[in-house]
């Protein structure tokens, strides 16, 4: 008997199902990975927007006479 057949007998109906992160938390590992991917992408978008905002305030604004400091 192969190892996968033994594992299938031991796990029963749970065989082939994705495990949760923790027994008390109903979130699958793939769902957690998707969350990490989305939050990482969001963080990079936020960094890009912050840099763009800084460039506008620091260089472009004063070139057009906006936000002049007396």
mmCIF file as Biopython writes it, N, C-alpha, C and O atoms, coordinates in Angstrom:
data_model
#
loop_
_atom_site.group_PDB
_atom_site.id
_atom_site.type_symbol
_atom_site.label_atom_id
_atom_site.label_alt_id
_atom_site.label_comp_id
_atom_site.label_asym_id
_atom_site.label_entity_id
_atom_site.label_seq_id
_atom_site.pdbx_PDB_ins_code
_atom_site.Cartn_x
_atom_site.Cartn_y
_atom_site.Cartn_z
_atom_site.occupancy
_atom_site.B_iso_or_equiv
_atom_site.auth_seq_id
_atom_site.auth_asym_id
_atom_site.pdbx_PDB_model_num
ATOM 1   N N  . UNK A ? 1  ? 0.849   -1.169 0.000   1.0 0.0 1  A 1 
ATOM 2   C CA . UNK A ? 1  ? 0.000   0.000  0.000   1.0 0.0 1  A 1 
ATOM 3   C C  . UNK A ? 1  ? 0.895   1.231  0.000   1.0 0.0 1  A 1 
ATOM 4   O O  . UNK A ? 1  ? 1.850   1.309  0.773   1.0 0.0 1  A 1 
ATOM 5   N N  . UNK A ? 2  ? 0.593   2.177  -0.851  1.0 0.0 2  A 1 
ATOM 6   C CA . UNK A ? 2  ? 1.399   3.382  -0.951  1.0 0.0 2  A 1 
ATOM 7   C C  . UNK A ? 2  ? 1.101   4.363  0.170   1.0 0.0 2  A 1 
ATOM 8   O O  . UNK A ? 2  ? 0.107   4.252  0.887   1.0 0.0 2  A 1 
ATOM 9   N N  . UNK A ? 3  ? 2.006   5.329  0.290   1.0 0.0 3  A 1 
ATOM 10  C CA . UNK A ? 3  ? 1.876   6.327  1.354   1.0 0.0 3  A 1 
ATOM 11  C C  . UNK A ? 3  ? 0.620   7.174  1.177   1.0 0.0 3  A 1 
ATOM 12  O O  . UNK A ? 3  ? -0.048  7.494  2.161   1.0 0.0 3  A 1 
ATOM 13  N N  . UNK A ? 4  ? 0.288   7.543  -0.062  1.0 0.0 4  A 1 
ATOM 14  C CA . UNK A ? 4  ? -0.903  8.372  -0.275  1.0 0.0 4  A 1 
ATOM 15  C C  . UNK A ? 4  ? -2.184  7.613  0.078   1.0 0.0 4  A 1 
ATOM 16  O O  . UNK A ? 4  ? -3.132  8.210  0.589   1.0 0.0 4  A 1 
ATOM 17  N N  . UNK A ? 5  ? -2.222  6.321  -0.186  1.0 0.0 5  A 1 
ATOM 18  C CA . UNK A ? 5  ? -3.411  5.540  0.176   1.0 0.0 5  A 1 
ATOM 19  C C  . UNK A ? 5  ? -3.543  5.451  1.694   1.0 0.0 5  A 1 
ATOM 20  O O  . UNK A ? 5  ? -4.648  5.527  2.232   1.0 0.0 5  A 1 
ATOM 21  N N  . UNK A ? 6  ? -2.410  5.289  2.385   1.0 0.0 6  A 1 
ATOM 22  C CA . UNK A ? 6  ? -2.439  5.244  3.838   1.0 0.0 6  A 1 
ATOM 23  C C  . UNK A ? 6  ? -2.928  6.577  4.399   1.0 0.0 6  A 1 
ATOM 24  O O  . UNK A ? 6  ? -3.740  6.619  5.323   1.0 0.0 6  A 1 
ATOM 25  N N  . UNK A ? 7  ? -2.420  7.658  3.823   1.0 0.0 7  A 1 
ATOM 26  C CA . UNK A ? 7  ? -2.812  8.992  4.262   1.0 0.0 7  A 1 
ATOM 27  C C  . UNK A ? 7  ? -4.305  9.218  4.022   1.0 0.0 7  A 1 
ATOM 28  O O  . UNK A ? 7  ? -4.990  9.831  4.841   1.0 0.0 7  A 1 
ATOM 29  N N  . UNK A ? 8  ? -4.796  8.717  2.892   1.0 0.0 8  A 1 
ATOM 30  C CA . UNK A ? 8  ? -6.207  8.863  2.558   1.0 0.0 8  A 1 
ATOM 31  C C  . UNK A ? 8  ? -7.071  8.107  3.562   1.0 0.0 8  A 1 
ATOM 32  O O  . UNK A ? 8  ? -8.132  8.596  3.951   1.0 0.0 8  A 1 
ATOM 33  N N  . UNK A ? 9  ? -6.640  6.944  3.980   1.0 0.0 9  A 1 
ATOM 34  C CA . UNK A ? 9  ? -7.384  6.168  4.970   1.0 0.0 9  A 1 
ATOM 35  C C  . UNK A ? 9  ? -7.397  6.863  6.327   1.0 0.0 9  A 1 
ATOM 36  O O  . UNK A ? 9  ? -8.417  6.874  7.015   1.0 0.0 9  A 1 
ATOM 37  N N  . UNK A ? 10 ? -6.267  7.439  6.706   1.0 0.0 10 A 1 
ATOM 38  C CA . UNK A ? 10 ? -6.164  8.101  8.003   1.0 0.0 10 A 1 
ATOM 39  C C  . UNK A ? 10 ? -7.002  9.374  8.031   1.0 0.0 10 A 1 
ATOM 40  O O  . UNK A ? 10 ? -7.718  9.625  9.001   1.0 0.0 10 A 1 
ATOM 41  N N  . UNK A ? 11 ? -6.919  10.174 6.979   1.0 0.0 11 A 1 
ATOM 42  C CA . UNK A ? 11 ? -7.626  11.463 6.961   1.0 0.0 11 A 1 
ATOM 43  C C  . UNK A ? 11 ? -9.110  11.316 6.648   1.0 0.0 11 A 1 
ATOM 44  O O  . UNK A ? 11 ? -9.911  12.138 7.095   1.0 0.0 11 A 1 
ATOM 45  N N  . UNK A ? 12 ? -9.479  10.337 5.925   1.0 0.0 12 A 1 
ATOM 46  C CA . UNK A ? 12 ? -10.892 10.120 5.605   1.0 0.0 12 A 1 
ATOM 47  C C  . UNK A ? 12 ? -11.435 11.208 4.693   1.0 0.0 12 A 1 
ATOM 48  O O  . UNK A ? 12 ? -10.914 11.424 3.599   1.0 0.0 12 A 1 
ATOM 49  N N  . UNK A ? 13 ? -12.492 11.898 5.146   1.0 0.0 13 A 1 
ATOM 50  C CA . UNK A ? 13 ? -13.131 12.935 4.322   1.0 0.0 13 A 1 
ATOM 51  C C  . UNK A ? 13 ? -12.278 14.185 4.188   1.0 0.0 13 A 1 
ATOM 52  O O  . UNK A ? 13 ? -12.485 14.968 3.261   1.0 0.0 13 A 1 
ATOM 53  N N  . UNK A ? 14 ? -11.334 14.390 5.078   1.0 0.0 14 A 1 
ATOM 54  C CA . UNK A ? 14 ? -10.485 15.579 5.025   1.0 0.0 14 A 1 
ATOM 55  C C  . UNK A ? 14 ? -9.350  15.444 4.010   1.0 0.0 14 A 1 
ATOM 56  O O  . UNK A ? 14 ? -8.600  16.396 3.795   1.0 0.0 14 A 1 
ATOM 57  N N  . UNK A ? 15 ? -9.218  14.280 3.387   1.0 0.0 15 A 1 
ATOM 58  C CA . UNK A ? 15 ? -8.145  14.047 2.423   1.0 0.0 15 A 1 
ATOM 59  C C  . UNK A ? 15 ? -8.314  14.959 1.204   1.0 0.0 15 A 1 
ATOM 60  O O  . UNK A ? 15 ? -9.389  15.004 0.604   1.0 0.0 15 A 1 
ATOM 61  N N  . UNK A ? 16 ? -7.284  15.664 0.850   1.0 0.0 16 A 1 
ATOM 62  C CA . UNK A ? 16 ? -7.303  16.537 -0.318  1.0 0.0 16 A 1 
ATOM 63  C C  . UNK A ? 16 ? -7.831  17.936 -0.032  1.0 0.0 16 A 1 
ATOM 64  O O  . UNK A ? 16 ? -7.790  18.796 -0.911  1.0 0.0 16 A 1 
ATOM 65  N N  . UNK A ? 17 ? -8.321  18.180 1.168   1.0 0.0 17 A 1 
ATOM 66  C CA . UNK A ? 17 ? -8.804  19.505 1.519   1.0 0.0 17 A 1 
ATOM 67  C C  . UNK A ? 17 ? -7.656  20.331 2.079   1.0 0.0 17 A 1 
ATOM 68  O O  . UNK A ? 17 ? -6.742  19.815 2.722   1.0 0.0 17 A 1 
ATOM 69  N N  . UNK A ? 18 ? -7.732  21.607 1.819   1.0 0.0 18 A 1 
ATOM 70  C CA . UNK A ? 18 ? -6.689  22.508 2.272   1.0 0.0 18 A 1 
ATOM 71  C C  . UNK A ? 18 ? -6.820  22.753 3.781   1.0 0.0 18 A 1 
ATOM 72  O O  . UNK A ? 18 ? -7.929  22.967 4.271   1.0 0.0 18 A 1 
ATOM 73  N N  . UNK A ? 19 ? -5.710  22.725 4.521   1.0 0.0 19 A 1 
ATOM 74  C CA . UNK A ? 19 ? -5.794  22.938 5.972   1.0 0.0 19 A 1 
ATOM 75  C C  . UNK A ? 19 ? -5.976  24.414 6.331   1.0 0.0 19 A 1 
ATOM 76  O O  . UNK A ? 19 ? -5.609  25.305 5.565   1.0 0.0 19 A 1 
ATOM 77  N N  . UNK A ? 20 ? -6.545  24.645 7.500   1.0 0.0 20 A 1 
ATOM 78  C CA . UNK A ? 20 ? -6.669  26.008 8.019   1.0 0.0 20 A 1 
ATOM 79  C C  . UNK A ? 20 ? -5.332  26.469 8.575   1.0 0.0 20 A 1 
ATOM 80  O O  . UNK A ? 20 ? -4.444  25.657 8.836   1.0 0.0 20 A 1 
ATOM 81  N N  . UNK A ? 21 ? -5.193  27.779 8.756   1.0 0.0 21 A 1 
ATOM 82  C CA . UNK A ? 21 ? -3.979  28.321 9.360   1.0 0.0 21 A 1 
ATOM 83  C C  . UNK A ? 21 ? -3.862  27.837 10.802  1.0 0.0 21 A 1 
ATOM 84  O O  . UNK A ? 21 ? -2.806  27.377 11.236  1.0 0.0 21 A 1 
ATOM 85  N N  . UNK A ? 22 ? -4.961  27.951 11.528  1.0 0.0 22 A 1 
ATOM 86  C CA . UNK A ? 22 ? -5.030  27.481 12.914  1.0 0.0 22 A 1 
ATOM 87  C C  . UNK A ? 22 ? -6.350  26.743 13.090  1.0 0.0 22 A 1 
ATOM 88  O O  . UNK A ? 22 ? -7.313  27.045 12.385  1.0 0.0 22 A 1 
ATOM 89  N N  . UNK A ? 23 ? -6.421  25.798 13.997  1.0 0.0 23 A 1 
ATOM 90  C CA . UNK A ? 23 ? -7.669  25.043 14.169  1.0 0.0 23 A 1 
ATOM 91  C C  . UNK A ? 23 ? -8.862  25.923 14.553  1.0 0.0 23 A 1 
ATOM 92  O O  . UNK A ? 23 ? -9.998  25.607 14.199  1.0 0.0 23 A 1 
ATOM 93  N N  . UNK A ? 24 ? -8.618  27.013 15.267  1.0 0.0 24 A 1 
ATOM 94  C CA . UNK A ? 24 ? -9.687  27.880 15.725  1.0 0.0 24 A 1 
ATOM 95  C C  . UNK A ? 24 ? -9.975  29.031 14.751  1.0 0.0 24 A 1 
ATOM 96  O O  . UNK A ? 24 ? -10.901 29.809 14.984  1.0 0.0 24 A 1 
ATOM 97  N N  . UNK A ? 25 ? -9.207  29.151 13.677  1.0 0.0 25 A 1 
ATOM 98  C CA . UNK A ? 25 ? -9.363  30.248 12.717  1.0 0.0 25 A 1 
ATOM 99  C C  . UNK A ? 25 ? -9.809  29.679 11.377  1.0 0.0 25 A 1 
ATOM 100 O O  . UNK A ? 25 ? -9.067  28.908 10.768  1.0 0.0 25 A 1 
ATOM 101 N N  . UNK A ? 26 ? -11.005 30.039 10.897  1.0 0.0 26 A 1 
ATOM 102 C CA . UNK A ? 26 ? -11.515 29.426 9.661   1.0 0.0 26 A 1 
ATOM 103 C C  . UNK A ? 26 ? -10.975 30.078 8.382   1.0 0.0 26 A 1 
ATOM 104 O O  . UNK A ? 26 ? -11.743 30.414 7.480   1.0 0.0 26 A 1 
ATOM 105 N N  . UNK A ? 27 ? -9.661  30.253 8.312   1.0 0.0 27 A 1 
ATOM 106 C CA . UNK A ? 27 ? -9.031  30.852 7.135   1.0 0.0 27 A 1 
ATOM 107 C C  . UNK A ? 27 ? -8.044  29.838 6.568   1.0 0.0 27 A 1 
ATOM 108 O O  . UNK A ? 27 ? -7.202  29.301 7.288   1.0 0.0 27 A 1 
ATOM 109 N N  . UNK A ? 28 ? -8.161  29.588 5.274   1.0 0.0 28 A 1 
ATOM 110 C CA . UNK A ? 28 ? -7.272  28.627 4.608   1.0 0.0 28 A 1 
ATOM 111 C C  . UNK A ? 28 ? -5.934  29.283 4.304   1.0 0.0 28 A 1 
ATOM 112 O O  . UNK A ? 28 ? -5.819  30.508 4.302   1.0 0.0 28 A 1 
ATOM 113 N N  . UNK A ? 29 ? -4.937  28.469 4.051   1.0 0.0 29 A 1 
ATOM 114 C CA . UNK A ? 29 ? -3.601  28.995 3.753   1.0 0.0 29 A 1 
ATOM 115 C C  . UNK A ? 29 ? -3.589  29.810 2.458   1.0 0.0 29 A 1 
ATOM 116 O O  . UNK A ? 29 ? -2.898  30.826 2.376   1.0 0.0 29 A 1 
ATOM 117 N N  . UNK A ? 30 ? -4.341  29.379 1.454   1.0 0.0 30 A 1 
ATOM 118 C CA . UNK A ? 30 ? -4.362  30.136 0.190   1.0 0.0 30 A 1 
ATOM 119 C C  . UNK A ? 30 ? -5.039  31.496 0.382   1.0 0.0 30 A 1 
ATOM 120 O O  . UNK A ? 30 ? -4.648  32.476 -0.251  1.0 0.0 30 A 1 
ATOM 121 N N  . UNK A ? 31 ? -6.053  31.560 1.252   1.0 0.0 31 A 1 
ATOM 122 C CA . UNK A ? 31 ? -6.701  32.840 1.531   1.0 0.0 31 A 1 
ATOM 123 C C  . UNK A ? 31 ? -5.731  33.785 2.237   1.0 0.0 31 A 1 
ATOM 124 O O  . UNK A ? 31 ? -5.709  34.983 1.951   1.0 0.0 31 A 1 
ATOM 125 N N  . UNK A ? 32 ? -4.944  33.259 3.141   1.0 0.0 32 A 1 
ATOM 126 C CA . UNK A ? 32 ? -3.953  34.078 3.833   1.0 0.0 32 A 1 
ATOM 127 C C  . UNK A ? 32 ? -2.907  34.598 2.851   1.0 0.0 32 A 1 
ATOM 128 O O  . UNK A ? 32 ? -2.485  35.751 2.950   1.0 0.0 32 A 1 
ATOM 129 N N  . UNK A ? 33 ? -2.489  33.763 1.911   1.0 0.0 33 A 1 
ATOM 130 C CA . UNK A ? 33 ? -1.509  34.193 0.919   1.0 0.0 33 A 1 
ATOM 131 C C  . UNK A ? 33 ? -2.077  35.282 0.014   1.0 0.0 33 A 1 
ATOM 132 O O  . UNK A ? 33 ? -1.374  36.232 -0.333  1.0 0.0 33 A 1 
ATOM 133 N N  . UNK A ? 34 ? -3.354  35.148 -0.371  1.0 0.0 34 A 1 
ATOM 134 C CA . UNK A ? 34 ? -3.991  36.194 -1.186  1.0 0.0 34 A 1 
ATOM 135 C C  . UNK A ? 34 ? -4.040  37.513 -0.432  1.0 0.0 34 A 1 
ATOM 136 O O  . UNK A ? 34 ? -3.823  38.571 -1.021  1.0 0.0 34 A 1 
ATOM 137 N N  . UNK A ? 35 ? -4.326  37.462 0.876   1.0 0.0 35 A 1 
ATOM 138 C CA . UNK A ? 35 ? -4.347  38.676 1.688   1.0 0.0 35 A 1 
ATOM 139 C C  . UNK A ? 35 ? -2.968  39.329 1.718   1.0 0.0 35 A 1 
ATOM 140 O O  . UNK A ? 35 ? -2.854  40.549 1.597   1.0 0.0 35 A 1 
ATOM 141 N N  . UNK A ? 36 ? -1.931  38.527 1.878   1.0 0.0 36 A 1 
ATOM 142 C CA . UNK A ? 36 ? -0.566  39.065 1.893   1.0 0.0 36 A 1 
ATOM 143 C C  . UNK A ? 36 ? -0.234  39.704 0.543   1.0 0.0 36 A 1 
ATOM 144 O O  . UNK A ? 36 ? 0.370   40.776 0.493   1.0 0.0 36 A 1 
ATOM 145 N N  . UNK A ? 37 ? -0.630  39.047 -0.549  1.0 0.0 37 A 1 
ATOM 146 C CA . UNK A ? 37 ? -0.367  39.593 -1.882  1.0 0.0 37 A 1 
ATOM 147 C C  . UNK A ? 37 ? -1.074  40.936 -2.079  1.0 0.0 37 A 1 
ATOM 148 O O  . UNK A ? 37 ? -0.470  41.897 -2.555  1.0 0.0 37 A 1 
ATOM 149 N N  . UNK A ? 38 ? -2.349  40.998 -1.712  1.0 0.0 38 A 1 
ATOM 150 C CA . UNK A ? 38 ? -3.123  42.245 -1.872  1.0 0.0 38 A 1 
ATOM 151 C C  . UNK A ? 38 ? -2.577  43.360 -0.982  1.0 0.0 38 A 1 
ATOM 152 O O  . UNK A ? 38 ? -2.469  44.502 -1.427  1.0 0.0 38 A 1 
ATOM 153 N N  . UNK A ? 39 ? -2.234  43.048 0.256   1.0 0.0 39 A 1 
ATOM 154 C CA . UNK A ? 39 ? -1.737  44.090 1.155   1.0 0.0 39 A 1 
ATOM 155 C C  . UNK A ? 39 ? -0.359  44.593 0.716   1.0 0.0 39 A 1 
ATOM 156 O O  . UNK A ? 39 ? -0.052  45.776 0.863   1.0 0.0 39 A 1 
ATOM 157 N N  . UNK A ? 40 ? 0.465   43.699 0.180   1.0 0.0 40 A 1 
ATOM 158 C CA . UNK A ? 40 ? 1.768   44.126 -0.337  1.0 0.0 40 A 1 
ATOM 159 C C  . UNK A ? 40 ? 1.588   45.048 -1.538  1.0 0.0 40 A 1 
ATOM 160 O O  . UNK A ? 40 ? 2.251   46.080 -1.642  1.0 0.0 40 A 1 
ATOM 161 N N  . UNK A ? 41 ? 0.692   44.672 -2.440  1.0 0.0 41 A 1 
ATOM 162 C CA . UNK A ? 41 ? 0.410   45.513 -3.604  1.0 0.0 41 A 1 
ATOM 163 C C  . UNK A ? 41 ? -0.131  46.876 -3.164  1.0 0.0 41 A 1 
ATOM 164 O O  . UNK A ? 41 ? 0.267   47.908 -3.704  1.0 0.0 41 A 1 
ATOM 165 N N  . UNK A ? 42 ? -1.025  46.877 -2.195  1.0 0.0 42 A 1 
ATOM 166 C CA . UNK A ? 42 ? -1.584  48.133 -1.684  1.0 0.0 42 A 1 
ATOM 167 C C  . UNK A ? 42 ? -0.532  49.011 -1.048  1.0 0.0 42 A 1 
ATOM 168 O O  . UNK A ? 42 ? -0.564  50.232 -1.200  1.0 0.0 42 A 1 
ATOM 169 N N  . UNK A ? 43 ? 0.404   48.401 -0.336  1.0 0.0 43 A 1 
ATOM 170 C CA . UNK A ? 43 ? 1.481   49.171 0.287   1.0 0.0 43 A 1 
ATOM 171 C C  . UNK A ? 43 ? 2.351   49.833 -0.775  1.0 0.0 43 A 1 
ATOM 172 O O  . UNK A ? 43 ? 2.717   50.999 -0.629  1.0 0.0 43 A 1 
ATOM 173 N N  . UNK A ? 44 ? 2.687   49.109 -1.839  1.0 0.0 44 A 1 
ATOM 174 C CA . UNK A ? 44 ? 3.504   49.693 -2.900  1.0 0.0 44 A 1 
ATOM 175 C C  . UNK A ? 44 ? 2.755   50.808 -3.628  1.0 0.0 44 A 1 
ATOM 176 O O  . UNK A ? 44 ? 3.357   51.813 -4.008  1.0 0.0 44 A 1 
ATOM 177 N N  . UNK A ? 45 ? 1.462   50.640 -3.822  1.0 0.0 45 A 1 
ATOM 178 C CA . UNK A ? 45 ? 0.661   51.707 -4.450  1.0 0.0 45 A 1 
ATOM 179 C C  . UNK A ? 45 ? 0.669   52.942 -3.548  1.0 0.0 45 A 1 
ATOM 180 O O  . UNK A ? 45 ? 0.812   54.065 -4.032  1.0 0.0 45 A 1 
ATOM 181 N N  . UNK A ? 46 ? 0.516   52.736 -2.245  1.0 0.0 46 A 1 
ATOM 182 C CA . UNK A ? 46 ? 0.562   53.856 -1.304  1.0 0.0 46 A 1 
ATOM 183 C C  . UNK A ? 46 ? 1.903   54.560 -1.309  1.0 0.0 46 A 1 
ATOM 184 O O  . UNK A ? 46 ? 1.956   55.788 -1.255  1.0 0.0 46 A 1 
ATOM 185 N N  . UNK A ? 47 ? 2.980   53.808 -1.373  1.0 0.0 47 A 1 
ATOM 186 C CA . UNK A ? 47 ? 4.320   54.410 -1.438  1.0 0.0 47 A 1 
ATOM 187 C C  . UNK A ? 47 ? 4.461   55.234 -2.712  1.0 0.0 47 A 1 
ATOM 188 O O  . UNK A ? 47 ? 4.995   56.343 -2.682  1.0 0.0 47 A 1 
ATOM 189 N N  . UNK A ? 48 ? 3.983   54.692 -3.831  1.0 0.0 48 A 1 
ATOM 190 C CA . UNK A ? 48 ? 4.048   55.428 -5.100  1.0 0.0 48 A 1 
ATOM 191 C C  . UNK A ? 48 ? 3.256   56.718 -5.055  1.0 0.0 48 A 1 
ATOM 192 O O  . UNK A ? 48 ? 3.718   57.747 -5.546  1.0 0.0 48 A 1 
ATOM 193 N N  . UNK A ? 49 ? 2.063   56.674 -4.467  1.0 0.0 49 A 1 
ATOM 194 C CA . UNK A ? 49 ? 1.248   57.886 -4.348  1.0 0.0 49 A 1 
ATOM 195 C C  . UNK A ? 49 ? 1.909   58.910 -3.431  1.0 0.0 49 A 1 
ATOM 196 O O  . UNK A ? 49 ? 1.855   60.110 -3.700  1.0 0.0 49 A 1 
ATOM 197 N N  . UNK A ? 50 ? 2.527   58.448 -2.360  1.0 0.0 50 A 1 
ATOM 198 C CA . UNK A ? 50 ? 3.221   59.350 -1.453  1.0 0.0 50 A 1 
ATOM 199 C C  . UNK A ? 50 ? 4.398   60.035 -2.146  1.0 0.0 50 A 1 
ATOM 200 O O  . UNK A ? 50 ? 4.604   61.236 -1.974  1.0 0.0 50 A 1 
ATOM 201 N N  . UNK A ? 51 ? 5.162   59.286 -2.919  1.0 0.0 51 A 1 
ATOM 202 C CA . UNK A ? 51 ? 6.297   59.868 -3.658  1.0 0.0 51 A 1 
ATOM 203 C C  . UNK A ? 51 ? 5.791   60.874 -4.691  1.0 0.0 51 A 1 
ATOM 204 O O  . UNK A ? 51 ? 6.369   61.950 -4.848  1.0 0.0 51 A 1 
ATOM 205 N N  . UNK A ? 52 ? 4.718   60.525 -5.392  1.0 0.0 52 A 1 
ATOM 206 C CA . UNK A ? 52 ? 4.142   61.447 -6.380  1.0 0.0 52 A 1 
ATOM 207 C C  . UNK A ? 52 ? 3.676   62.734 -5.710  1.0 0.0 52 A 1 
ATOM 208 O O  . UNK A ? 52 ? 3.943   63.826 -6.211  1.0 0.0 52 A 1 
ATOM 209 N N  . UNK A ? 53 ? 2.983   62.613 -4.585  1.0 0.0 53 A 1 
ATOM 210 C CA . UNK A ? 53 ? 2.515   63.777 -3.841  1.0 0.0 53 A 1 
ATOM 211 C C  . UNK A ? 53 ? 3.698   64.633 -3.401  1.0 0.0 53 A 1 
ATOM 212 O O  . UNK A ? 53 ? 3.649   65.859 -3.503  1.0 0.0 53 A 1 
ATOM 213 N N  . UNK A ? 54 ? 4.764   63.992 -2.911  1.0 0.0 54 A 1 
ATOM 214 C CA . UNK A ? 54 ? 5.932   64.742 -2.452  1.0 0.0 54 A 1 
ATOM 215 C C  . UNK A ? 54 ? 6.585   65.498 -3.608  1.0 0.0 54 A 1 
ATOM 216 O O  . UNK A ? 54 ? 6.989   66.649 -3.443  1.0 0.0 54 A 1 
ATOM 217 N N  . UNK A ? 55 ? 6.692   64.861 -4.778  1.0 0.0 55 A 1 
ATOM 218 C CA . UNK A ? 55 ? 7.290   65.530 -5.939  1.0 0.0 55 A 1 
ATOM 219 C C  . UNK A ? 55 ? 6.459   66.742 -6.346  1.0 0.0 55 A 1 
ATOM 220 O O  . UNK A ? 55 ? 7.013   67.796 -6.660  1.0 0.0 55 A 1 
ATOM 221 N N  . UNK A ? 56 ? 5.149   66.602 -6.341  1.0 0.0 56 A 1 
ATOM 222 C CA . UNK A ? 56 ? 4.277   67.731 -6.704  1.0 0.0 56 A 1 
ATOM 223 C C  . UNK A ? 56 ? 4.452   68.869 -5.708  1.0 0.0 56 A 1 
ATOM 224 O O  . UNK A ? 56 ? 4.607   70.020 -6.114  1.0 0.0 56 A 1 
ATOM 225 N N  . UNK A ? 57 ? 4.431   68.571 -4.424  1.0 0.0 57 A 1 
ATOM 226 C CA . UNK A ? 57 ? 4.559   69.616 -3.405  1.0 0.0 57 A 1 
ATOM 227 C C  . UNK A ? 57 ? 5.947   70.241 -3.417  1.0 0.0 57 A 1 
ATOM 228 O O  . UNK A ? 57 ? 6.081   71.458 -3.282  1.0 0.0 57 A 1 
ATOM 229 N N  . UNK A ? 58 ? 6.970   69.429 -3.575  1.0 0.0 58 A 1 
ATOM 230 C CA . UNK A ? 58 ? 8.350   69.912 -3.440  1.0 0.0 58 A 1 
ATOM 231 C C  . UNK A ? 58 ? 8.867   70.623 -4.688  1.0 0.0 58 A 1 
ATOM 232 O O  . UNK A ? 58 ? 9.560   71.633 -4.569  1.0 0.0 58 A 1 
ATOM 233 N N  . UNK A ? 59 ? 8.548   70.119 -5.885  1.0 0.0 59 A 1 
ATOM 234 C CA . UNK A ? 59 ? 9.150   70.659 -7.098  1.0 0.0 59 A 1 
ATOM 235 C C  . UNK A ? 59 ? 8.149   71.355 -8.023  1.0 0.0 59 A 1 
ATOM 236 O O  . UNK A ? 59 ? 8.385   72.485 -8.451  1.0 0.0 59 A 1 
ATOM 237 N N  . UNK A ? 60 ? 7.069   70.708 -8.324  1.0 0.0 60 A 1 
ATOM 238 C CA . UNK A ? 60 ? 6.133   71.252 -9.305  1.0 0.0 60 A 1 
ATOM 239 C C  . UNK A ? 60 ? 5.369   72.438 -8.730  1.0 0.0 60 A 1 
ATOM 240 O O  . UNK A ? 60 ? 5.182   73.442 -9.419  1.0 0.0 60 A 1 
ATOM 241 N N  . UNK A ? 61 ? 4.925   72.339 -7.477  1.0 0.0 61 A 1 
ATOM 242 C CA . UNK A ? 61 ? 4.188   73.431 -6.846  1.0 0.0 61 A 1 
ATOM 243 C C  . UNK A ? 61 ? 4.949   74.743 -6.832  1.0 0.0 61 A 1 
ATOM 244 O O  . UNK A ? 61 ? 4.421   75.752 -7.298  1.0 0.0 61 A 1 
ATOM 245 N N  . UNK A ? 62 ? 6.166   74.767 -6.318  1.0 0.0 62 A 1 
ATOM 246 C CA . UNK A ? 62 ? 6.929   76.019 -6.316  1.0 0.0 62 A 1 
ATOM 247 C C  . UNK A ? 62 ? 7.241   76.549 -7.725  1.0 0.0 62 A 1 
ATOM 248 O O  . UNK A ? 62 ? 7.367   77.760 -7.908  1.0 0.0 62 A 1 
ATOM 249 N N  . UNK A ? 63 ? 7.364   75.678 -8.700  1.0 0.0 63 A 1 
ATOM 250 C CA . UNK A ? 63 ? 7.637   76.118 -10.072 1.0 0.0 63 A 1 
ATOM 251 C C  . UNK A ? 63 ? 6.463   76.925 -10.621 1.0 0.0 63 A 1 
ATOM 252 O O  . UNK A ? 63 ? 6.665   77.818 -11.444 1.0 0.0 63 A 1 
ATOM 253 N N  . UNK A ? 64 ? 5.237   76.626 -10.180 1.0 0.0 64 A 1 
ATOM 254 C CA . UNK A ? 64 ? 4.058   77.358 -10.625 1.0 0.0 64 A 1 
ATOM 255 C C  . UNK A ? 64 ? 3.640   78.424 -9.627  1.0 0.0 64 A 1 
ATOM 256 O O  . UNK A ? 64 ? 2.623   79.087 -9.830  1.0 0.0 64 A 1 
ATOM 257 N N  . UNK A ? 65 ? 4.389   78.604 -8.570  1.0 0.0 65 A 1 
ATOM 258 C CA . UNK A ? 65 ? 4.080   79.626 -7.581  1.0 0.0 65 A 1 
ATOM 259 C C  . UNK A ? 65 ? 3.087   79.181 -6.529  1.0 0.0 65 A 1 
ATOM 260 O O  . UNK A ? 65 ? 2.567   80.017 -5.789  1.0 0.0 65 A 1 
ATOM 261 N N  . UNK A ? 66 ? 2.809   77.900 -6.440  1.0 0.0 66 A 1 
ATOM 262 C CA . UNK A ? 66 ? 1.896   77.405 -5.408  1.0 0.0 66 A 1 
ATOM 263 C C  . UNK A ? 66 ? 2.658   77.203 -4.118  1.0 0.0 66 A 1 
ATOM 264 O O  . UNK A ? 66 ? 3.867   76.971 -4.141  1.0 0.0 66 A 1 
ATOM 265 N N  . UNK A ? 67 ? 1.994   77.285 -3.034  1.0 0.0 67 A 1 
ATOM 266 C CA . UNK A ? 67 ? 2.532   77.005 -1.708  1.0 0.0 67 A 1 
ATOM 267 C C  . UNK A ? 67 ? 3.823   77.802 -1.412  1.0 0.0 67 A 1 
ATOM 268 O O  . UNK A ? 67 ? 4.819   77.262 -0.931  1.0 0.0 67 A 1 
ATOM 269 N N  . UNK A ? 68 ? 3.754   79.097 -1.720  1.0 0.0 68 A 1 
ATOM 270 C CA . UNK A ? 68 ? 4.930   79.912 -1.484  1.0 0.0 68 A 1 
ATOM 271 C C  . UNK A ? 68 ? 5.099   80.182 0.011   1.0 0.0 68 A 1 
ATOM 272 O O  . UNK A ? 68 ? 4.130   80.460 0.718   1.0 0.0 68 A 1 
ATOM 273 N N  . UNK A ? 69 ? 6.318   80.097 0.469   1.0 0.0 69 A 1 
ATOM 274 C CA . UNK A ? 69 ? 6.633   80.396 1.849   1.0 0.0 69 A 1 
ATOM 275 C C  . UNK A ? 69 ? 7.284   81.750 1.876   1.0 0.0 69 A 1 
ATOM 276 O O  . UNK A ? 69 ? 8.247   81.992 1.148   1.0 0.0 69 A 1 
ATOM 277 N N  . UNK A ? 70 ? 6.761   82.665 2.725   1.0 0.0 70 A 1 
ATOM 278 C CA . UNK A ? 70 ? 7.295   84.036 2.784   1.0 0.0 70 A 1 
ATOM 279 C C  . UNK A ? 70 ? 8.446   84.129 3.734   1.0 0.0 70 A 1 
ATOM 280 O O  . UNK A ? 70 ? 9.016   85.206 3.910   1.0 0.0 70 A 1 
#
